[in-house]
Amino acid sequence: MITGKDLIELGYKPGKWFKEAIEYSNDNQLSGDDLKSYLETVSPKVIEPYSEAIAFYQNIRAETGEEISNVESVISAMNNLMKTPTLDGGAVMPDACPTGPGQIPVGGIAVAKNAIHPSMHSADICCSVMMTSFGHIDPKTVLDYAHSITHFGGGGRSEFSDLPQDLEAKMTKNSFLSDERSLIFARSHLATQGDGNHFLFVGLSQKTGETVMVTHHGSRGLGANLYKQGMKVAETFRREMSPKTLAGNAWIPFDTDEGEAYWDALQIVREWTKLNHTTIHNATAKKLSIDPVDRFWNEHNFVFKEGDLFYHAKGATPLDDKFVPDSKDGLRLIPLNMSEPVLIVRGKTTDNNMGFAPHGAGRNISRTQHKRNKANKSIEEVFAEETKGLDIRFFSNRIDISELPSAYKNAQTVISQMQEFGLGEVVDKITPYGCIMAGDWEFDAPWRVRARNKHKKRERKKK
């Protein structure tokens, strides 16, 4: 009778495969060389990282001193990333900025064979943009009505919490999304946009003069919860299959039950995220008593599949229709910053773009460093200078200067490098009227208020 102890004595490390291997060996009365031959075919093979980084396309060029440091960090991170043994190719876009040593940069693309890397889509799964044209209507009216409809910051809301039955059924059948936590997020976070760089933008089409609303957000708590689960499963496989691979670059093999379930979960999260955008747009249209003239959307932070290749786009816009099953005329949206137009582009796949374009303006420095650079002026002064002529609102009523235009790369540099590297053709621009963002909503969060009160008490005691 073969036991796990016997397999360990033969030099094998315990893992999920033990159970099936032991059952098969005993059912077929394997022993000696027959047992060893069988175990050799079913035991996990240890996969070593590449000794040298595989090649990737660099669709980026530093044009200022500040950009030099950023680009050097991006290339360094990509060189470490491209040693991950599942990878088959990659690219970086003009708006790229690093997220950590050896991790995929924002503005990066990594192509893996038969593998899904949760960290390469991050917690903000399916971060995406949707536009709706409301025709020839006052943009202020649209922004005012949208402001009364949308929601930024923490938490959820109840008035839009009814999930479509077919979507909820898909979730309950999926091993990654059937937990109560996922269902609560899916219901309560509908019609919410989160924080950070997410926005609701209103502007005018240069081509038609119509007023257009653009929303930018991801899958909120639902996606973040899936990401956490995915990272745990990926780490289990990494320890078994490739322990020398960086933990942040762990993967789930697609040809496993877990891999197929995770891929299905990603598609369900995509469906939910599109519904989230649509809910806000439809509610605004209803309040305006207007039927939308046009609408389309695209994600720019997701995983796309072609055969056994998985394109991880961490902040990259898919140009190729093969990546966007609900594509409308091949059109895509690329936002830059609140003072610049949202670009409407289309494009063809080339060797260097791999079927992708930039997703926005990106950053050269961190939010914290940007705030330090502006410390010589008040927040109100910086806001007034950078938003002149625009209707800029923060949902929390607290300005976040790390989201003002100067916090981002020069938009014209990104546009010119798009042309230089063949990263999509601009067919229209939505010129800005104004936008809404979360702002520094955490300033008034209960934990922040408690911390400030404790600090004040300590200071009073000192006196």
C-alpha positions, 0 to 999 in steps of 0.5 A: 500500500503506497502512502504519502510517506513513501512518496516523500522517501522517494524525494517528492515534496507533498502537494495537492497532487499526492492524493490522486497519485497515491490513489492511482498507484494503489489502484494499479498496484504500481511499485518499483520502476513502474511507480517511479516512471508514473510519478515522474510523469505526474509530479510537478516540475520545478520551473526556474526563472529565466537567467536573462530577461526576455526581450520587450518593446520600449514604446517610451522615451525620456524627454526631460530630466524628471522623465529620465529617472522614471524611464530608468525605473520602468526599464529596470522593473521590466527587466526583472519582470521579464525573467518570470518563466511563464512570460513570452513577451512584453511592452511598455507604453509612453505613460509607464511608471514603476509600481515596485522592483520586479513588478509590472509597471503601470503602462506595461504589458506582459504576455504569459503562456498558459498562466494568469498572474493576479498581480499583473492586473492588480486589485483594481480589476477591469479599471475602465472608461465609458462614454455617453454622448447626450447630444447638444445640451449644456455641459454644466447641466450634465455635470450637475445631474451626474454629480447628484447621481454618482458616488465617490469615496469609501463604502457603498450605497443601497439605492442601486443594489439590485443585481441582475439575476443572471449575473448573481447566478454566475457568481454563485456558481463560481468558486472565487465569487460565491462567498457572501463577501463578494455578493455584498460588494457586488450589490452595495458598490453598484453606482460607486466609483471609488477614489484615487484617479477615478473620475466623472468627466464632462466635455464636448466632442470636437467633431460633433459639438455634443456633450459627452460624459466619461466615467473612469473606475474599476470593479471596486470591492468585488474585484479587490476581493477576487484579487486577494483570493487569486494571489493566495491561490497563485502563491500556492502554485508558486511554492510548488512549481517555481519557488525562486520566482518573485512572490509578486509574480506568482501565477495560476496555471490556466489548465487547472480547475483553479485557472479556469475558474479564475478566468471565468471569475475575471469575465464575471467581474468585467460584466459587473464593472460594465454594469457599474458604468452603465448604471451611472450613465443610465441614471444620469440620462434618466434624470436628464430625460434624454436618450443617449446618442452614443455610448461605448467603453473599454477596459485598460487594466485587465487580462486578455486571452488569445489561444494559450497566451494571456496578455496582462495589460496593467494600464494599457488600452486594447486596440485590437478588437480580438481583445474587446468582444463588445467593441464599437467601431474599434473606438477606444477612450484614452483620458489624460488629465482633467485639463486635457481632452479625452482622446478617442482613438482606433488603431491596428496591431503592430509588432511593437504595440502588441495590440495596445495603446497607452491608457492615460498620461501616467506619472513621473513622480509619486503622489507624495513627492508631488505634494512635497513639490507643491508645499510652497503654496497653499492647496487652494492656490495650486487648485486655482492655478491648475483648474482655471476655466474648468468646473472641477469638483471633489466629491468629499469637498476636500481638494486632492492636489495629487490629482491635479494636472501637474501631478501627471506626465505632460499630455502632449509628450504622451500624444507625440510618442503615441504617433512616434511609436504607432500606438493608435490614431486620434479620431476625436477629442472630448475637450474638458468642461469639468469633472468630479473626483473623490478628493481627500475623502479619508481626511474625515474618515472616522479613523483619521478623526479619532487619530487627530483627537488623540493627538490633540489630547496628548498635546493638551496634556503636555501643556 
